[in-house]
Amino acid sequence: MNQYTTAELTQELSKRTGVKTFQINLEEKVKITTGAMSTEVEGPVMILINRD
């Protein structure tokens, strides 16, 4: 899989059933919290949730 870029892998995964995609635009902020873990990121960023 090393021959594929991260962008190519992300694009392919985002098409799959069970994958939810969130596109965070420039200067937007998002905070993800789960239990005791938390992270904050500023766009542009794409977040994928894989439920497969």
N, C-alpha and C positions, 0 to 999 in steps of 0.2 A: 504494500500500500504506500510505500515511500515515494512512488512515482506520481502520486496525486498531491495536489496542493491542499492546504486546509480549506481554502475557499471552495474547491471542487467537492471535497468530502462533505462540507457543510451543506452545499447546494443539493447534493444527492440525498443526504439524510433528511433534509427539510421536506422532501417529496414523499417520504414514507408514511404509511399508516402508523399511527401510534406516536408520531412525533409532532409536537406543538412548537411553533416558532414565534418568537417575539423579536421584533426589530426595534431597537432603541435608537432614536435619531440623535444627531449632533446636539450636544449641550443638554440632552435629557439625562436624568439620573434615575437609577432603579436600585432598590435595596431588596435582597433576597435573604429571608430568614427561615431557618429550619432548626427547631429545638434550640440548642446552645450555639449553633453556628450562624454567622451572619456576614454578608459581604455587600459592598456598595460599589457600583460601577457607573461610569459616565459614558454616554454614547459618543460616536457610533459603535454599536455592538449588536450582535445577534445572539439570542439565547435560545437554545434548543432543549426541550424536555422530551426525553425518550422513554416511553412507557412500554416498550417492547420487552 
